[in-house]
Amino acid sequence: MSQAIMDKVEKTSIKENPPKFEIGDTVDVHLRILEGNKERIQVFTGVVIAISGSGSKEMFVVRRIVAGEGVERKFPIHSPRIEKVEVKRSGVVRRAKLYFLRGRVGKAVRLKERRRS
């Protein structure tokens, strides 16, 4: 009974066309940022290292290097603040979670590119 009610509530917050991407893809996440009474789009570019959850609670983690430091940010897929997610390139991976990239620096962080025909 309660699960059926939760499903109905979650359906209202789920996007019709969620963005399509996979683990290892380099993506641009376009976010709506509110500054005072103005709204602008900010782009966060990085590699998707994890996807977790399901339904309206589905999240993905994007990692990038800024000034030599690793920065990770976790985004809800169905958030109304996310304008769009663009896939820049796809990486060849054999893992569901790419947490091993945290311990790597320089060229070792790069993933082989998956060629799509």
PyMOL commands that set and color helices and strands:
alter all, ss='L'
color gray80, all
select helices_A, chain A and resi 2-13+55-57+99-103+106-109
alter helices_A, ss='H'
color red, helices_A
select strands_A, chain A and resi 26-35+38-52+59-66+69-76+82-89
alter strands_A, ss='S'
color yellow, strands_A
deselect
rebuild
show_as cartoon
